[in-house]
Structures are given as C-alpha cells and as structure tokens.
C-alpha cells in the first residue's frame, strides 16, 4: 500500500494534518489583521478632512464714504510708514494746506494773533506793541437802538504803526473826577491789536433800562483816555468825544466794556 494512503487512513495522522492547516490559516489571518491595524493608524489619502469655514479675503474694502479703507476689516495689521504699506496719517500736508485755504486762520492774521494771545491769559498779547496813543487814535461815539441806553465807542488807528488797546477806556462825563466803572465780565482773552486803519470797540451803558439806577442826570460832554499796559495812567492825554444828539442821560449804574475787536462783542452786554 502506498505511504500516502496509509497516512490518510490513519486517524491520528489526519488530525495532525488538520491541526497544521488550522495553525497556518490562523497565522495568515493574524498577519492580515496586523496589516489592517497598521493601515488604520496611518493617514488615508482618500479620506477627506473635517470641513473648515471658508472666509474669503476682503479686498478693496471701502469705508462708509470717500473710499477710505475700513479699519475694522479682518485684514493683517500694517506696519511702518505709508511708503511701506502703512496707512497714511490723517490730516496730511495736502489736507492741512486745503484747510488753511478754505476758511482757516492764516498765520500772522489778526485773528491768529488773538488766538495766540488767548493761550497766554489775560491781556498779554502774543507780540507786544506800543500802547495806542489817544493823540493818534480817532474815537467816536455812535448811538445804538439795541440794546437801549447804550453807546458804541469806535477807536480807529490813524497812525502808521500797529498799537495795542489795553483794558477798558477811561470815560468821564462832564468832567467827572472818577472814570466810568468797567464791566469785568467783558474782559477779552487777549489784547486788541490795531494795525493802521483798524478799529476797536467798547460798549457803554449810560443808564439801566429797568430804572434800578439812581442819581441820574443829563450829560453834555464826554472825554476818553487810553490806559497803558499796566493800567496806570493814560497814553496821549484826553480825547474829547462828541455825544450823539449833544446830550445823554447817565445814572450810577452806567458802565463801559473792555476794548473788543468786534463791534458785536461790544454790544452783547
């Protein structure tokens, strides 16, 4: 009998063959399982990643008006000057020049000198000039309908040099010993400077409209003195100023404002 038939007919031999076959199959399955687990631990090139929100880059973002870039846009911060991609600072040279050419106060102008004087407080001008001399200033008194019982003093520089009007004018009706009281609330922020031909203004209340004044009487003459920088004494002597209509009623409530550069400012009190 052949050897193979004898082995096949032997039960013990057949069981041994089946066991080897099962072990071989189990080993193969184990290898396949190991390969599968290894593959699961690696990135799968065919598997798509988790979806991410899409945020398109904002280009040519415009502000609400004028084409100004919107600084609230989610864009990278710019670093450096305008020449390096940074934002141009607001109020550049062109804008400033345009502002000066369209209603801005030009340096050196009368309004500009007043603004500079305001920062120095009181009656200290930005540039000091000689005090205005009453002999070189033409002073007139004008009647006013509003407010009632008021006069407007106008002082015009008739000299060829710029001068400063300090404090309030010294007014005396009918040669009174003491000048008219000044109105403290009317003190301007800076001295009134008069270039040749320019005028300064002061308001005069001659009597109270509500009748609260006392000891009033009719005055027929008026003299005006101009104080110096320190408020002591006067410059250029006394100027006789004609009274509109020849006379005016004055009581003890009368006062005069400080010198103002605008007539409206002198008549608002």
C-alpha positions as CSV (number, residue, x, y, z in Angstrom):
1,X,0.0,0.0,0.0
2,X,1.3,3.4,-0.8
3,X,2.5,5.7,2.1
4,X,0.0,8.5,1.3
5,X,-2.9,6.1,1.6
6,X,-1.6,4.7,4.8
7,X,-1.3,8.2,6.2
8,X,-4.8,9.2,5.0
9,X,-6.3,6.1,6.5
10,X,-4.6,6.7,9.9
11,X,-6.9,8.9,12.0
12,X,-4.1,10.3,14.1
13,X,-2.2,11.4,11.1
14,X,-5.3,13.1,9.6
15,X,-5.8,15.0,12.8
16,X,-2.2,16.2,12.8
17,X,-2.6,17.4,9.2
18,X,-5.8,19.3,10.0
19,X,-4.1,21.0,13.0
20,X,-1.2,22.2,10.9
21,X,-3.6,23.5,8.3
22,X,-5.6,25.4,11.0
23,X,-2.4,26.8,12.5
24,X,-1.3,28.0,9.1
25,X,-4.7,29.6,8.4
26,X,-4.7,31.3,11.8
27,X,-1.3,32.7,11.3
28,X,-2.4,34.1,7.9
29,X,-5.4,35.7,9.5
30,X,-3.3,37.2,12.2
31,X,-0.9,38.7,9.7
32,X,-3.8,40.2,7.7
33,X,-5.3,41.7,10.9
34,X,-1.9,43.2,11.8
35,X,-1.6,44.8,8.3
36,X,-5.2,46.2,8.6
37,X,-4.5,47.8,12.1
38,X,-1.2,49.3,10.8
39,X,-3.0,50.8,7.8
40,X,-5.7,52.3,10.1
41,X,-3.0,54.2,12.1
42,X,-1.7,56.0,9.0
43,X,-3.3,58.9,7.1
44,X,-5.7,57.7,4.5
45,X,-5.0,59.7,1.3
46,X,-8.6,59.0,0.2
47,X,-10.2,60.2,3.4
48,X,-11.3,63.9,3.4
49,X,-10.6,66.1,6.5
50,X,-13.1,67.9,8.6
51,X,-14.9,70.8,6.9
52,X,-13.4,74.3,7.7
53,X,-15.3,77.6,7.4
54,X,-14.4,79.5,4.3
55,X,-13.5,83.1,4.9
56,X,-12.7,84.9,1.6
57,X,-10.0,87.6,1.8
58,X,-11.6,91.1,1.9
59,X,-10.2,93.1,-1.0
60,X,-10.7,96.7,-1.8
61,X,-12.7,97.3,1.4
62,X,-14.1,100.7,1.4
63,X,-15.2,102.9,4.3
64,X,-18.7,104.4,4.5
65,X,-17.7,107.4,2.4
66,X,-14.8,108.8,0.4
67,X,-13.1,105.5,-0.4
68,X,-11.3,105.3,2.9
69,X,-10.1,101.8,3.8
70,X,-12.3,100.2,6.5
71,X,-10.0,99.7,9.5
72,X,-12.5,97.3,11.0
73,X,-11.9,94.7,8.3
74,X,-10.3,91.4,9.3
75,X,-7.0,92.1,7.5
76,X,-3.4,91.8,8.7
77,X,-2.1,94.8,10.5
78,X,0.1,97.1,8.5
79,X,3.4,98.1,9.9
80,X,5.6,101.0,9.0
81,X,5.0,104.3,7.2
82,X,2.8,105.0,4.2
83,X,5.6,104.3,1.9
84,X,5.9,100.8,3.4
85,X,2.3,99.9,3.0
86,X,1.1,101.5,6.2
87,X,-2.0,103.7,6.4
88,X,-1.4,107.4,5.6
89,X,-1.8,109.6,8.7
90,X,-4.9,111.7,8.8
91,X,-4.6,115.4,8.1
92,X,-1.6,115.2,5.8
93,X,0.1,118.2,4.3
94,X,-2.3,118.5,1.4
95,X,-5.3,118.4,3.7
96,X,-3.8,121.0,6.0
97,X,-3.0,123.3,3.2
98,X,-6.5,122.9,1.9
99,X,-8.0,123.7,5.3
100,X,-5.9,126.9,5.5
101,X,-7.0,127.9,2.1
102,X,-10.7,127.4,2.8
103,X,-11.7,129.3,5.9
104,X,-8.7,128.5,8.2
105,X,-7.0,131.2,10.1
106,X,-3.8,132.2,8.3
107,X,-0.7,132.5,10.5
108,X,0.1,136.1,11.3
109,X,-3.5,137.3,10.7
110,X,-5.3,139.4,13.3
111,X,-7.5,136.5,14.4
112,X,-4.4,134.3,14.7
113,X,-2.6,136.8,16.9
114,X,-5.7,137.0,19.1
115,X,-5.8,133.2,19.4
116,X,-2.1,133.1,20.4
117,X,-2.7,135.8,23.0
118,X,-5.6,133.7,24.5
119,X,-3.2,130.9,25.4
120,X,-1.1,133.4,27.4
121,X,-4.1,134.5,29.5
122,X,-5.5,137.9,30.4
123,X,-4.4,140.9,28.4
124,X,-1.0,139.6,27.3
125,X,-0.7,139.7,23.5
126,X,1.3,137.2,21.5
127,X,3.5,140.1,20.3
128,X,3.6,143.3,22.3
129,X,3.3,146.6,20.5
130,X,3.3,150.2,21.9
131,X,0.1,151.2,23.7
132,X,-2.3,153.1,21.5
133,X,-1.8,156.9,21.9
134,X,-5.0,158.9,22.2
135,X,-3.4,161.6,20.1
136,X,-3.1,159.1,17.2
137,X,-6.4,157.4,17.6
138,X,-9.7,158.7,16.3
139,X,-12.5,158.0,18.8
140,X,-16.2,158.5,18.0
141,X,-19.4,157.6,19.9
142,X,-22.3,156.1,18.0
143,X,-25.9,155.7,19.2
144,X,-27.5,152.3,19.5
145,X,-31.1,151.3,19.2
146,X,-30.5,147.9,20.7
147,X,-29.6,147.4,23.4
148,X,-31.4,150.5,24.7
149,X,-29.5,153.2,26.7
150,X,-26.2,152.2,25.1
151,X,-23.5,153.9,23.1
152,X,-20.8,152.3,21.0
153,X,-17.2,153.7,21.1
154,X,-15.2,153.2,18.0
155,X,-11.4,153.7,18.2
156,X,-9.6,153.8,14.8
157,X,-5.8,153.7,14.4
158,X,-4.9,156.7,12.3
159,X,-1.1,156.3,12.8
160,X,1.3,154.4,10.6
161,X,2.2,151.8,13.3
162,X,0.5,148.9,14.9
163,X,-0.6,149.5,18.5
164,X,-2.4,147.7,21.4
165,X,-5.6,148.8,23.1
166,X,-5.3,147.8,26.7
167,X,-8.1,147.2,29.3
168,X,-11.1,149.5,29.1
169,X,-11.2,153.1,28.1
170,X,-11.4,155.7,30.8
171,X,-14.6,157.6,30.3
172,X,-15.7,160.8,32.1
173,X,-19.0,162.6,31.5
174,X,-19.0,166.3,32.2
175,X,-15.5,166.2,33.7
176,X,-16.3,163.7,36.5
177,X,-13.4,163.1,38.9
178,X,-13.6,159.3,38.6
179,X,-13.9,157.4,35.3
180,X,-16.9,155.3,34.5
181,X,-16.9,151.8,36.0
182,X,-15.7,149.0,33.8
183,X,-17.6,145.8,33.2
184,X,-15.4,142.9,34.5
185,X,-17.3,140.1,32.6
186,X,-16.5,141.7,29.3
187,X,-12.7,141.2,29.6
188,X,-11.4,139.6,26.4
189,X,-9.0,136.7,26.2
190,X,-6.3,138.9,24.6
191,X,-5.4,142.5,24.0
192,X,-7.0,144.2,21.0
193,X,-4.2,144.9,18.5
194,X,-4.9,147.6,15.8
195,X,-2.9,147.7,12.6
196,X,-3.1,151.1,10.8
197,X,-6.7,151.7,9.7
198,X,-8.2,149.0,12.0
199,X,-10.7,149.7,14.8
200,X,-11.5,148.5,18.3
201,X,-14.9,148.8,20.0
202,X,-16.3,149.4,23.5
203,X,-19.9,149.3,24.6
204,X,-21.3,151.9,27.1
205,X,-24.4,151.5,29.1
206,X,-25.5,155.0,30.1
207,X,-28.4,154.1,32.4
208,X,-30.3,151.0,33.5
209,X,-33.4,150.1,31.4
210,X,-35.4,148.9,34.4
211,X,-34.9,152.1,36.4
212,X,-32.7,150.5,39.0
213,X,-30.1,153.2,38.7
214,X,-30.0,156.3,40.8
215,X,-28.7,159.9,40.8
216,X,-29.1,160.2,37.1
217,X,-28.8,163.4,35.1
218,X,-28.2,164.7,31.6
219,X,-24.6,164.9,30.4
220,X,-23.4,167.1,27.6
221,X,-19.7,166.3,27.3
222,X,-17.5,163.2,27.1
223,X,-13.7,162.7,27.4
224,X,-11.8,159.4,26.8
225,X,-8.4,158.4,27.9
226,X,-6.5,155.3,26.8
227,X,-4.7,153.3,29.6
228,X,-1.2,151.9,29.3
229,X,-0.2,148.3,29.6
230,X,-0.1,148.3,33.4
231,X,-3.4,150.1,33.7
232,X,-1.7,153.1,35.5
233,X,-2.1,156.5,34.0
234,X,-3.0,157.1,30.3
235,X,-1.3,157.4,27.0
236,X,-1.5,160.6,24.9
237,X,-3.7,162.6,27.2
238,X,-7.5,163.0,26.9
239,X,-9.6,163.0,23.8
240,X,-12.9,165.0,23.6
241,X,-15.6,162.8,22.0
242,X,-18.9,164.4,20.8
243,X,-22.0,162.9,22.3
244,X,-24.6,161.8,19.7
245,X,-27.5,164.3,19.8
246,X,-25.5,166.6,22.1
247,X,-26.5,165.0,25.4
248,X,-27.2,161.7,27.2
249,X,-28.9,160.7,30.5
250,X,-26.4,158.9,32.8
251,X,-27.1,157.3,36.2
252,X,-24.9,155.5,38.7
253,X,-25.5,152.1,37.1
254,X,-23.5,153.1,34.0
255,X,-20.5,151.1,32.9
256,X,-18.2,150.6,29.9
257,X,-16.9,147.3,28.5
258,X,-13.3,146.4,27.8
259,X,-12.0,147.0,24.3
260,X,-13.2,144.4,21.8
261,X,-12.0,143.6,18.3
262,X,-15.6,143.1,17.1
263,X,-18.5,145.5,17.4
264,X,-20.9,142.7,18.0
265,X,-18.9,141.6,21.0
266,X,-19.0,145.1,22.4
267,X,-22.8,145.3,22.2
268,X,-23.8,142.0,23.6
269,X,-23.7,143.1,27.2
